[in-house]
Amino acid sequence: MHLGVKRRTAAAFVTGAVMTATLVQGSVGALAATGSITFIREQNIWIAAPDGSNARQLTSAGNYEFVSAAKGAGAPMLGFSQLTGAGTTYGVLSAAGGAQQTVATKA
């Protein structure tokens, strides 16, 4: 399952929350046990329970424009785009947090 929303065009981002996908049930703590939402707030990626509670910031570098979620083996992965000095960077990040992995950069 893959569903994403661009920050610039989504009216719902005015409130700071857009549901992008229900993540895999299981081992990513209480959030993923019942599904999760991912969203952009203040140009960073956040994850929360479906009702918006327990929001947790996953990134702090800023300039994120897009986040999507995909069900996969192990911890669910989040795809993202981020504006950087080199252009737009595309990558993945575990819904459990940790270091992001750059997949490509487009100048």
Biopython code that builds the backbone (N, CA, C, O; Angstrom):
import numpy as np
from Bio.PDB.StructureBuilder import StructureBuilder

atoms = [
    (1, "MET", "N", (0.846, -1.168, 0.000)),
    (1, "MET", "CA", (0.000, 0.000, 0.000)),
    (1, "MET", "C", (0.887, 1.224, 0.000)),
    (1, "MET", "O", (1.857, 1.284, 0.755)),
    (2, "HIS", "N", (0.576, 2.188, -0.822)),
    (2, "HIS", "CA", (1.395, 3.381, -0.930)),
    (2, "HIS", "C", (0.476, 4.564, -1.203)),
    (2, "HIS", "O", (-0.301, 4.552, -2.157)),
    (3, "LEU", "N", (0.572, 5.576, -0.362)),
    (3, "LEU", "CA", (-0.273, 6.744, -0.506)),
    (3, "LEU", "C", (0.486, 7.934, 0.036)),
    (3, "LEU", "O", (1.000, 7.870, 1.153)),
    (4, "GLY", "N", (0.575, 9.010, -0.711)),
    (4, "GLY", "CA", (1.335, 10.170, -0.254)),
    (4, "GLY", "C", (0.622, 11.460, -0.586)),
    (4, "GLY", "O", (-0.280, 11.486, -1.424)),
    (5, "VAL", "N", (1.026, 12.525, 0.068)),
    (5, "VAL", "CA", (0.421, 13.821, -0.141)),
    (5, "VAL", "C", (1.537, 14.857, -0.155)),
    (5, "VAL", "O", (2.382, 14.865, 0.740)),
    (6, "LYS", "N", (1.551, 15.729, -1.158)),
    (6, "LYS", "CA", (2.552, 16.795, -1.191)),
    (6, "LYS", "C", (2.157, 17.888, -0.206)),
    (6, "LYS", "O", (0.993, 18.283, -0.129)),
    (7, "ARG", "N", (3.131, 18.364, 0.534)),
    (7, "ARG", "CA", (2.894, 19.378, 1.557)),
    (7, "ARG", "C", (2.337, 20.652, 0.960)),
    (7, "ARG", "O", (1.437, 21.256, 1.543)),
    (8, "ARG", "N", (2.845, 21.079, -0.183)),
    (8, "ARG", "CA", (2.450, 22.355, -0.765)),
    (8, "ARG", "C", (1.004, 22.377, -1.240)),
    (8, "ARG", "O", (0.390, 23.444, -1.266)),
    (9, "THR", "N", (0.442, 21.233, -1.618)),
    (9, "THR", "CA", (-0.889, 21.235, -2.213)),
    (9, "THR", "C", (-1.979, 20.687, -1.311)),
    (9, "THR", "O", (-3.149, 20.717, -1.692)),
    (10, "ALA", "N", (-1.653, 20.204, -0.170)),
    (10, "ALA", "CA", (-2.670, 19.578, 0.679)),
    (10, "ALA", "C", (-3.243, 20.572, 1.669)),
    (10, "ALA", "O", (-2.529, 21.097, 2.524)),
    (11, "ALA", "N", (-4.525, 20.824, 1.550)),
    (11, "ALA", "CA", (-5.175, 21.748, 2.466)),
    (11, "ALA", "C", (-5.111, 21.239, 3.899)),
    (11, "ALA", "O", (-5.079, 22.032, 4.840)),
    (12, "ALA", "N", (-5.093, 19.936, 4.067)),
    (12, "ALA", "CA", (-5.057, 19.371, 5.415)),
    (12, "ALA", "C", (-3.759, 19.691, 6.140)),
    (12, "ALA", "O", (-3.710, 19.609, 7.367)),
    (13, "PHE", "N", (-2.706, 20.052, 5.414)),
    (13, "PHE", "CA", (-1.462, 20.389, 6.085)),
    (13, "PHE", "C", (-1.575, 21.681, 6.873)),
    (13, "PHE", "O", (-0.723, 21.969, 7.714)),
    (14, "VAL", "N", (-2.611, 22.460, 6.615)),
    (14, "VAL", "CA", (-2.834, 23.661, 7.412)),
    (14, "VAL", "C", (-2.986, 23.266, 8.870)),
    (14, "VAL", "O", (-2.530, 23.988, 9.757)),
    (15, "THR", "N", (-3.616, 22.139, 9.127)),
    (15, "THR", "CA", (-3.773, 21.669, 10.502)),
    (15, "THR", "C", (-2.567, 20.870, 10.968)),
    (15, "THR", "O", (-2.464, 20.540, 12.149)),
    (16, "GLY", "N", (-1.650, 20.552, 10.056)),
    (16, "GLY", "CA", (-0.426, 19.870, 10.438)),
    (16, "GLY", "C", (-0.515, 18.360, 10.458)),
    (16, "GLY", "O", (0.399, 17.713, 10.971)),
    (17, "ALA", "N", (-1.580, 17.759, 9.920)),
    (17, "ALA", "CA", (-1.674, 16.303, 9.958)),
    (17, "ALA", "C", (-2.388, 15.777, 8.733)),
    (17, "ALA", "O", (-3.474, 16.243, 8.388)),
    (18, "VAL", "N", (-1.782, 14.812, 8.083)),
    (18, "VAL", "CA", (-2.394, 14.134, 6.949)),
    (18, "VAL", "C", (-2.114, 12.654, 7.092)),
    (18, "VAL", "O", (-0.960, 12.256, 7.255)),
    (19, "MET", "N", (-3.145, 11.835, 7.034)),
    (19, "MET", "CA", (-2.905, 10.404, 7.106)),
    (19, "MET", "C", (-2.383, 9.940, 5.764)),
    (19, "MET", "O", (-2.989, 10.221, 4.730)),
    (20, "THR", "N", (-1.256, 9.225, 5.767)),
    (20, "THR", "CA", (-0.690, 8.750, 4.527)),
    (20, "THR", "C", (-0.885, 7.266, 4.330)),
    (20, "THR", "O", (-0.978, 6.819, 3.187)),
    (21, "ALA", "N", (-0.952, 6.486, 5.382)),
    (21, "ALA", "CA", (-1.173, 5.053, 5.224)),
    (21, "ALA", "C", (-1.295, 4.391, 6.574)),
    (21, "ALA", "O", (-0.793, 4.900, 7.576)),
    (22, "THR", "N", (-1.952, 3.276, 6.599)),
    (22, "THR", "CA", (-1.954, 2.442, 7.791)),
    (22, "THR", "C", (-0.741, 1.541, 7.698)),
    (22, "THR", "O", (-0.558, 0.833, 6.708)),
    (23, "LEU", "N", (0.070, 1.568, 8.706)),
    (23, "LEU", "CA", (1.302, 0.789, 8.688)),
    (23, "LEU", "C", (1.062, -0.624, 9.197)),
    (23, "LEU", "O", (0.022, -0.930, 9.779)),
    (24, "VAL", "N", (2.030, -1.456, 8.965)),
    (24, "VAL", "CA", (1.951, -2.858, 9.349)),
    (24, "VAL", "C", (1.710, -2.995, 10.852)),
    (24, "VAL", "O", (2.244, -2.221, 11.647)),
    (25, "GLN", "N", (0.918, -3.964, 11.226)),
    (25, "GLN", "CA", (0.695, -4.220, 12.647)),
    (25, "GLN", "C", (1.860, -5.019, 13.188)),
    (25, "GLN", "O", (2.412, -5.862, 12.482)),
    (26, "GLY", "N", (2.245, -4.768, 14.431)),
    (26, "GLY", "CA", (3.283, -5.603, 15.008)),
    (26, "GLY", "C", (4.291, -4.896, 15.866)),
    (26, "GLY", "O", (3.935, -4.326, 16.898)),
    (27, "SER", "N", (5.544, -4.918, 15.466)),
    (27, "SER", "CA", (6.658, -4.704, 16.365)),
    (27, "SER", "C", (7.185, -3.282, 16.490)),
    (27, "SER", "O", (8.273, -3.111, 17.039)),
    (28, "VAL", "N", (6.513, -2.281, 16.033)),
    (28, "VAL", "CA", (7.031, -0.923, 16.138)),
    (28, "VAL", "C", (6.347, -0.219, 17.306)),
    (28, "VAL", "O", (5.951, 0.942, 17.198)),
    (29, "GLY", "N", (6.214, -0.922, 18.403)),
    (29, "GLY", "CA", (5.636, -0.341, 19.602)),
    (29, "GLY", "C", (4.133, -0.192, 19.495)),
    (29, "GLY", "O", (3.492, -0.767, 18.615)),
    (30, "ALA", "N", (3.586, 0.589, 20.405)),
    (30, "ALA", "CA", (2.135, 0.760, 20.478)),
    (30, "ALA", "C", (1.565, 1.420, 19.232)),
    (30, "ALA", "O", (0.422, 1.153, 18.859)),
    (31, "LEU", "N", (2.349, 2.278, 18.582)),
    (31, "LEU", "CA", (1.829, 2.967, 17.401)),
    (31, "LEU", "C", (1.457, 1.996, 16.306)),
    (31, "LEU", "O", (0.340, 2.042, 15.790)),
    (32, "ALA", "N", (2.367, 1.122, 15.945)),
    (32, "ALA", "CA", (2.110, 0.220, 14.823)),
    (32, "ALA", "C", (1.180, -0.923, 15.194)),
    (32, "ALA", "O", (0.661, -1.605, 14.310)),
    (33, "ALA", "N", (0.960, -1.144, 16.477)),
    (33, "ALA", "CA", (0.096, -2.245, 16.894)),
    (33, "ALA", "C", (-1.324, -2.066, 16.376)),
    (33, "ALA", "O", (-2.009, -3.051, 16.098)),
    (34, "THR", "N", (-1.770, -0.839, 16.244)),
    (34, "THR", "CA", (-3.123, -0.590, 15.750)),
    (34, "THR", "C", (-3.122, 0.228, 14.474)),
    (34, "THR", "O", (-4.167, 0.736, 14.068)),
    (35, "GLY", "N", (-1.983, 0.365, 13.839)),
    (35, "GLY", "CA", (-1.851, 1.210, 12.656)),
    (35, "GLY", "C", (-1.306, 2.562, 13.069)),
    (35, "GLY", "O", (-1.339, 2.914, 14.248)),
    (36, "SER", "N", (-0.815, 3.308, 12.126)),
    (36, "SER", "CA", (-0.216, 4.610, 12.419)),
    (36, "SER", "C", (-0.485, 5.569, 11.280)),
    (36, "SER", "O", (-0.852, 5.164, 10.177)),
    (37, "ILE", "N", (-0.298, 6.826, 11.560)),
    (37, "ILE", "CA", (-0.315, 7.828, 10.507)),
    (37, "ILE", "C", (1.053, 8.505, 10.507)),
    (37, "ILE", "O", (1.692, 8.653, 11.549)),
    (38, "THR", "N", (1.477, 8.904, 9.332)),
    (38, "THR", "CA", (2.694, 9.696, 9.211)),
    (38, "THR", "C", (2.299, 11.015, 8.581)),
    (38, "THR", "O", (1.377, 11.070, 7.768)),
    (39, "PHE", "N", (2.998, 12.083, 8.956)),
    (39, "PHE", "CA", (2.636, 13.400, 8.453)),
    (39, "PHE", "C", (3.825, 14.338, 8.561)),
    (39, "PHE", "O", (4.800, 14.057, 9.257)),
    (40, "ILE", "N", (3.723, 15.459, 7.858)),
    (40, "ILE", "CA", (4.726, 16.515, 7.909)),
    (40, "ILE", "C", (4.206, 17.608, 8.840)),
    (40, "ILE", "O", (3.096, 18.109, 8.660)),
    (41, "ARG", "N", (5.004, 17.969, 9.825)),
    (41, "ARG", "CA", (4.687, 19.091, 10.712)),
    (41, "ARG", "C", (5.963, 19.908, 10.844)),
    (41, "ARG", "O", (7.026, 19.366, 11.149)),
    (42, "GLU", "N", (5.859, 21.199, 10.617)),
    (42, "GLU", "CA", (7.004, 22.091, 10.712)),
    (42, "GLU", "C", (8.182, 21.563, 9.897)),
    (42, "GLU", "O", (9.331, 21.623, 10.335)),
    (43, "GLN", "N", (7.880, 21.045, 8.701)),
    (43, "GLN", "CA", (8.844, 20.548, 7.720)),
    (43, "GLN", "C", (9.630, 19.325, 8.182)),
    (43, "GLN", "O", (10.707, 19.057, 7.651)),
    (44, "ASN", "N", (9.118, 18.578, 9.158)),
    (44, "ASN", "CA", (9.731, 17.338, 9.608)),
    (44, "ASN", "C", (8.702, 16.208, 9.588)),
    (44, "ASN", "O", (7.496, 16.449, 9.535)),
    (45, "ILE", "N", (9.201, 14.968, 9.629)),
    (45, "ILE", "CA", (8.342, 13.787, 9.576)),
    (45, "ILE", "C", (7.974, 13.364, 10.995)),
    (45, "ILE", "O", (8.831, 13.277, 11.875)),
    (46, "TRP", "N", (6.688, 13.104, 11.200)),
    (46, "TRP", "CA", (6.145, 12.671, 12.483)),
    (46, "TRP", "C", (5.352, 11.391, 12.271)),
    (46, "TRP", "O", (4.934, 11.097, 11.151)),
    (47, "ILE", "N", (5.142, 10.628, 13.342)),
    (47, "ILE", "CA", (4.298, 9.432, 13.337)),
    (47, "ILE", "C", (3.404, 9.503, 14.567)),
    (47, "ILE", "O", (3.822, 9.998, 15.615)),
    (48, "ALA", "N", (2.168, 9.008, 14.442)),
    (48, "ALA", "CA", (1.224, 9.053, 15.558)),
    (48, "ALA", "C", (0.238, 7.902, 15.441)),
    (48, "ALA", "O", (0.156, 7.240, 14.406)),
    (49, "ALA", "N", (-0.500, 7.677, 16.501)),
    (49, "ALA", "CA", (-1.601, 6.713, 16.488)),
    (49, "ALA", "C", (-2.686, 7.255, 15.548)),
    (49, "ALA", "O", (-2.713, 8.455, 15.276)),
    (50, "PRO", "N", (-3.577, 6.392, 15.050)),
    (50, "PRO", "CA", (-4.618, 6.841, 14.111)),
    (50, "PRO", "C", (-5.467, 8.003, 14.610)),
    (50, "PRO", "O", (-5.976, 8.778, 13.800)),
    (51, "ASP", "N", (-5.632, 8.142, 15.908)),
    (51, "ASP", "CA", (-6.427, 9.254, 16.447)),
    (51, "ASP", "C", (-5.589, 10.516, 16.673)),
    (51, "ASP", "O", (-6.100, 11.521, 17.167)),
    (52, "GLY", "N", (-4.301, 10.463, 16.311)),
    (52, "GLY", "CA", (-3.413, 11.613, 16.460)),
    (52, "GLY", "C", (-2.660, 11.662, 17.780)),
    (52, "GLY", "O", (-1.795, 12.517, 17.971)),
    (53, "SER", "N", (-2.979, 10.756, 18.685)),
    (53, "SER", "CA", (-2.295, 10.757, 19.982)),
    (53, "SER", "C", (-0.900, 10.137, 19.847)),
    (53, "SER", "O", (-0.588, 9.494, 18.845)),
    (54, "ASN", "N", (-0.089, 10.336, 20.848)),
    (54, "ASN", "CA", (1.272, 9.782, 20.915)),
    (54, "ASN", "C", (2.146, 10.204, 19.738)),
    (54, "ASN", "O", (2.972, 9.418, 19.275)),
    (55, "ALA", "N", (1.979, 11.417, 19.252)),
    (55, "ALA", "CA", (2.792, 11.903, 18.131)),
    (55, "ALA", "C", (4.259, 11.922, 18.533)),
    (55, "ALA", "O", (4.621, 12.351, 19.629)),
    (56, "ARG", "N", (5.096, 11.441, 17.607)),
    (56, "ARG", "CA", (6.533, 11.374, 17.863)),
    (56, "ARG", "C", (7.269, 11.871, 16.620)),
    (56, "ARG", "O", (7.011, 11.402, 15.511)),
    (57, "GLN", "N", (8.181, 12.817, 16.805)),
    (57, "GLN", "CA", (8.955, 13.381, 15.712)),
    (57, "GLN", "C", (10.064, 12.405, 15.326)),
    (57, "GLN", "O", (10.835, 11.967, 16.180)),
    (58, "LEU", "N", (10.144, 12.060, 14.016)),
    (58, "LEU", "CA", (11.161, 11.132, 13.537)),
    (58, "LEU", "C", (12.378, 11.827, 12.943)),
    (58, "LEU", "O", (13.467, 11.253, 12.938)),
    (59, "THR", "N", (12.218, 13.060, 12.436)),
    (59, "THR", "CA", (13.329, 13.783, 11.830)),
    (59, "THR", "C", (13.439, 15.179, 12.437)),
    (59, "THR", "O", (12.493, 15.676, 13.048)),
    (60, "SER", "N", (14.605, 15.808, 12.262)),
    (60, "SER", "CA", (14.775, 17.167, 12.778)),
    (60, "SER", "C", (15.516, 18.084, 11.801)),
    (60, "SER", "O", (15.709, 19.264, 12.093)),
    (61, "ALA", "N", (15.930, 17.562, 10.658)),
    (61, "ALA", "CA", (16.717, 18.353, 9.699)),
    (61, "ALA", "C", (15.877, 19.375, 8.942)),
    (61, "ALA", "O", (16.425, 20.352, 8.433)),
    (62, "GLY", "N", (14.565, 19.179, 8.854)),
    (62, "GLY", "CA", (13.679, 20.110, 8.166)),
    (62, "GLY", "C", (13.713, 19.965, 6.654)),
    (62, "GLY", "O", (14.449, 19.146, 6.104)),
    (63, "ASN", "N", (12.900, 20.778, 5.998)),
    (63, "ASN", "CA", (12.770, 20.829, 4.540)),
    (63, "ASN", "C", (12.177, 19.569, 3.918)),
    (63, "ASN", "O", (12.362, 19.339, 2.723)),
    (64, "TYR", "N", (11.471, 18.749, 4.690)),
    (64, "TYR", "CA", (10.783, 17.584, 4.124)),
    (64, "TYR", "C", (9.520, 18.062, 3.446)),
    (64, "TYR", "O", (8.796, 18.890, 3.999)),
    (65, "GLU", "N", (9.241, 17.549, 2.248)),
    (65, "GLU", "CA", (8.066, 17.962, 1.486)),
    (65, "GLU", "C", (7.013, 16.879, 1.383)),
    (65, "GLU", "O", (5.834, 17.186, 1.206)),
    (66, "PHE", "N", (7.407, 15.623, 1.488)),
    (66, "PHE", "CA", (6.532, 14.509, 1.161)),
    (66, "PHE", "C", (6.900, 13.326, 2.035)),
    (66, "PHE", "O", (8.081, 13.085, 2.286)),
    (67, "VAL", "N", (5.913, 12.590, 2.497)),
    (67, "VAL", "CA", (6.156, 11.348, 3.215)),
    (67, "VAL", "C", (5.086, 10.350, 2.809)),
    (67, "VAL", "O", (3.918, 10.708, 2.658)),
    (68, "SER", "N", (5.488, 9.103, 2.633)),
    (68, "SER", "CA", (4.542, 8.037, 2.331)),
    (68, "SER", "C", (4.951, 6.814, 3.132)),
    (68, "SER", "O", (6.097, 6.705, 3.568)),
    (69, "ALA", "N", (4.041, 5.920, 3.321)),
    (69, "ALA", "CA", (4.331, 4.710, 4.085)),
    (69, "ALA", "C", (4.073, 3.489, 3.237)),
    (69, "ALA", "O", (3.189, 3.482, 2.381)),
    (70, "ALA", "N", (4.857, 2.452, 3.485)),
    (70, "ALA", "CA", (4.693, 1.202, 2.756)),
    (70, "ALA", "C", (4.813, 0.041, 3.727)),
    (70, "ALA", "O", (5.695, 0.031, 4.586)),
    (71, "LYS", "N", (3.948, -0.914, 3.593)),
    (71, "LYS", "CA", (4.008, -2.117, 4.413)),
    (71, "LYS", "C", (5.154, -2.974, 3.892)),
    (71, "LYS", "O", (5.311, -3.140, 2.682)),
    (72, "GLY", "N", (5.935, -3.507, 4.785)),
    (72, "GLY", "CA", (7.057, -4.335, 4.370)),
    (72, "GLY", "C", (7.454, -5.288, 5.475)),
    (72, "GLY", "O", (6.848, -5.301, 6.547)),
    (73, "ALA", "N", (8.461, -6.074, 5.217)),
    (73, "ALA", "CA", (8.980, -7.001, 6.229)),
    (73, "ALA", "C", (9.670, -6.201, 7.329)),
    (73, "ALA", "O", (10.323, -5.198, 7.041)),
    (74, "GLY", "N", (9.539, -6.623, 8.565)),
    (74, "GLY", "CA", (10.148, -5.901, 9.671)),
    (74, "GLY", "C", (9.419, -4.602, 9.942)),
    (74, "GLY", "O", (8.204, -4.511, 9.769)),
    (75, "ALA", "N", (10.171, -3.591, 10.370)),
    (75, "ALA", "CA", (9.568, -2.288, 10.646)),
    (75, "ALA", "C", (9.118, -1.646, 9.336)),
    (75, "ALA", "O", (9.837, -1.721, 8.340)),
    (76, "PRO", "N", (7.952, -1.020, 9.318)),
    (76, "PRO", "CA", (7.486, -0.339, 8.107)),
    (76, "PRO", "C", (8.475, 0.751, 7.699)),
    (76, "PRO", "O", (9.109, 1.378, 8.546)),
    (77, "MET", "N", (8.595, 0.963, 6.401)),
    (77, "MET", "CA", (9.489, 1.994, 5.872)),
    (77, "MET", "C", (8.667, 3.190, 5.405)),
    (77, "MET", "O", (7.549, 3.041, 4.911)),
    (78, "LEU", "N", (9.237, 4.366, 5.569)),
    (78, "LEU", "CA", (8.623, 5.598, 5.112)),
    (78, "LEU", "C", (9.464, 6.145, 3.970)),
    (78, "LEU", "O", (10.683, 6.254, 4.095)),
    (79, "GLY", "N", (8.828, 6.488, 2.865)),
    (79, "GLY", "CA", (9.520, 7.157, 1.774)),
    (79, "GLY", "C", (9.363, 8.653, 1.962)),
    (79, "GLY", "O", (8.353, 9.108, 2.498)),
    (80, "PHE", "N", (10.356, 9.427, 1.527)),
    (80, "PHE", "CA", (10.274, 10.877, 1.711)),
    (80, "PHE", "C", (10.995, 11.615, 0.597)),
    (80, "PHE", "O", (11.806, 11.040, -0.129)),
    (81, "SER", "N", (10.686, 12.897, 0.477)),
    (81, "SER", "CA", (11.491, 13.815, -0.324)),
    (81, "SER", "C", (11.831, 14.993, 0.571)),
    (81, "SER", "O", (11.039, 15.408, 1.418)),
    (82, "GLN", "N", (13.046, 15.528, 0.361)),
    (82, "GLN", "CA", (13.545, 16.612, 1.192)),
    (82, "GLN", "C", (14.353, 17.566, 0.318)),
    (82, "GLN", "O", (15.181, 17.135, -0.484)),
    (83, "LEU", "N", (14.108, 18.849, 0.478)),
    (83, "LEU", "CA", (14.903, 19.847, -0.237)),
    (83, "LEU", "C", (16.245, 19.995, 0.470)),
    (83, "LEU", "O", (16.296, 20.215, 1.681)),
    (84, "THR", "N", (17.343, 19.872, -0.301)),
    (84, "THR", "CA", (18.690, 20.020, 0.246)),
    (84, "THR", "C", (19.472, 20.984, -0.637)),
    (84, "THR", "O", (18.971, 21.419, -1.674)),
    (85, "GLY", "N", (20.679, 21.316, -0.243)),
    (85, "GLY", "CA", (21.530, 22.179, -1.041)),
    (85, "GLY", "C", (21.878, 21.572, -2.390)),
    (85, "GLY", "O", (22.172, 22.298, -3.339)),
    (86, "ALA", "N", (21.849, 20.248, -2.485)),
    (86, "ALA", "CA", (22.170, 19.544, -3.728)),
    (86, "ALA", "C", (20.951, 19.353, -4.622)),
    (86, "ALA", "O", (21.098, 18.909, -5.761)),
    (87, "GLY", "N", (19.760, 19.673, -4.143)),
    (87, "GLY", "CA", (18.523, 19.476, -4.899)),
    (87, "GLY", "C", (17.490, 18.779, -4.047)),
    (87, "GLY", "O", (17.461, 18.947, -2.828)),
    (88, "THR", "N", (16.642, 17.996, -4.690)),
    (88, "THR", "CA", (15.635, 17.225, -3.956)),
    (88, "THR", "C", (16.182, 15.832, -3.703)),
    (88, "THR", "O", (16.550, 15.123, -4.639)),
    (89, "THR", "N", (16.234, 15.442, -2.441)),
    (89, "THR", "CA", (16.714, 14.120, -2.044)),
    (89, "THR", "C", (15.516, 13.224, -1.791)),
    (89, "THR", "O", (14.546, 13.633, -1.151)),
    (90, "TYR", "N", (15.587, 12.006, -2.293)),
    (90, "TYR", "CA", (14.565, 10.989, -2.070)),
    (90, "TYR", "C", (15.197, 9.880, -1.255)),
    (90, "TYR", "O", (16.340, 9.495, -1.505)),
    (91, "GLY", "N", (14.462, 9.363, -0.281)),
    (91, "GLY", "CA", (15.040, 8.316, 0.551)),
    (91, "GLY", "C", (13.999, 7.565, 1.339)),
    (91, "GLY", "O", (12.796, 7.727, 1.130)),
    (92, "VAL", "N", (14.484, 6.729, 2.260)),
    (92, "VAL", "CA", (13.627, 5.936, 3.129)),
    (92, "VAL", "C", (14.096, 6.074, 4.571)),
    (92, "VAL", "O", (15.257, 6.376, 4.851)),
    (93, "LEU", "N", (13.160, 5.845, 5.464)),
    (93, "LEU", "CA", (13.391, 5.939, 6.897)),
    (93, "LEU", "C", (12.504, 4.907, 7.567)),
    (93, "LEU", "O", (11.343, 4.752, 7.190)),
    (94, "SER", "N", (13.027, 4.204, 8.545)),
    (94, "SER", "CA", (12.216, 3.243, 9.287)),
    (94, "SER", "C", (11.195, 3.988, 10.136)),
    (94, "SER", "O", (11.505, 5.031, 10.714)),
    (95, "ALA", "N", (9.980, 3.457, 10.213)),
    (95, "ALA", "CA", (8.943, 4.049, 11.059)),
    (95, "ALA", "C", (9.332, 3.965, 12.535)),
    (95, "ALA", "O", (8.760, 4.668, 13.367)),
    (96, "ALA", "N", (10.299, 3.109, 12.862)),
    (96, "ALA", "CA", (10.789, 2.994, 14.227)),
    (96, "ALA", "C", (11.801, 4.087, 14.547)),
    (96, "ALA", "O", (12.214, 4.234, 15.697)),
    (97, "GLY", "N", (12.207, 4.862, 13.524)),
    (97, "GLY", "CA", (13.192, 5.925, 13.714)),
    (97, "GLY", "C", (14.584, 5.458, 13.280)),
    (97, "GLY", "O", (14.736, 4.370, 12.723)),
    (98, "GLY", "N", (15.564, 6.264, 13.532)),
    (98, "GLY", "CA", (16.931, 5.945, 13.146)),
    (98, "GLY", "C", (17.383, 6.736, 11.941)),
    (98, "GLY", "O", (16.707, 7.668, 11.505)),
    (99, "ALA", "N", (18.534, 6.359, 11.401)),
    (99, "ALA", "CA", (19.136, 7.087, 10.285)),
    (99, "ALA", "C", (18.348, 6.867, 8.997)),
    (99, "ALA", "O", (17.888, 5.761, 8.714)),
    (100, "GLN", "N", (18.203, 7.928, 8.233)),
    (100, "GLN", "CA", (17.552, 7.810, 6.939)),
    (100, "GLN", "C", (18.572, 7.365, 5.899)),
    (100, "GLN", "O", (19.771, 7.588, 6.061)),
    (101, "GLN", "N", (18.091, 6.738, 4.833)),
    (101, "GLN", "CA", (18.937, 6.294, 3.737)),
    (101, "GLN", "C", (18.548, 7.047, 2.485)),
    (101, "GLN", "O", (17.383, 7.031, 2.086)),
    (102, "THR", "N", (19.509, 7.708, 1.857)),
    (102, "THR", "CA", (19.258, 8.416, 0.609)),
    (102, "THR", "C", (19.226, 7.410, -0.531)),
    (102, "THR", "O", (20.104, 6.554, -0.641)),
    (103, "VAL", "N", (18.215, 7.518, -1.371)),
    (103, "VAL", "CA", (18.085, 6.645, -2.546)),
    (103, "VAL", "C", (18.572, 7.376, -3.787)),
    (103, "VAL", "O", (19.273, 6.791, -4.612)),
    (104, "ALA", "N", (18.208, 8.655, -3.932)),
    (104, "ALA", "CA", (18.609, 9.448, -5.096)),
    (104, "ALA", "C", (18.504, 10.928, -4.765)),
    (104, "ALA", "O", (17.768, 11.326, -3.863)),
    (105, "THR", "N", (19.248, 11.733, -5.506)),
    (105, "THR", "CA", (19.148, 13.178, -5.411)),
    (105, "THR", "C", (19.009, 13.734, -6.804)),
    (105, "THR", "O", (19.768, 13.370, -7.702)),
    (106, "LYS", "N", (18.045, 14.614, -6.991)),
    (106, "LYS", "CA", (17.820, 15.246, -8.287)),
    (106, "LYS", "C", (18.123, 16.724, -8.165)),
    (106, "LYS", "O", (17.508, 17.426, -7.362)),
    (107, "ALA", "N", (19.063, 17.197, -8.954)),
    (107, "ALA", "CA", (19.490, 18.607, -8.894)),
    (107, "ALA", "C", (18.435, 19.521, -9.460)),
    (107, "ALA", "O", (18.624, 20.737, -9.490)),
]
sb = StructureBuilder()
sb.init_structure("model")
sb.init_model(0)
sb.init_chain("A")
sb.init_seg("    ")
for serial, (resi, resn, name, xyz) in enumerate(atoms, 1):
    if name == "N":
        sb.init_residue(resn, " ", resi, " ")
    sb.init_atom(name, np.array(xyz, "f"), 0.0, 1.0, " ", f" {name:<3s}", serial, name[0])
structure = sb.get_structure()
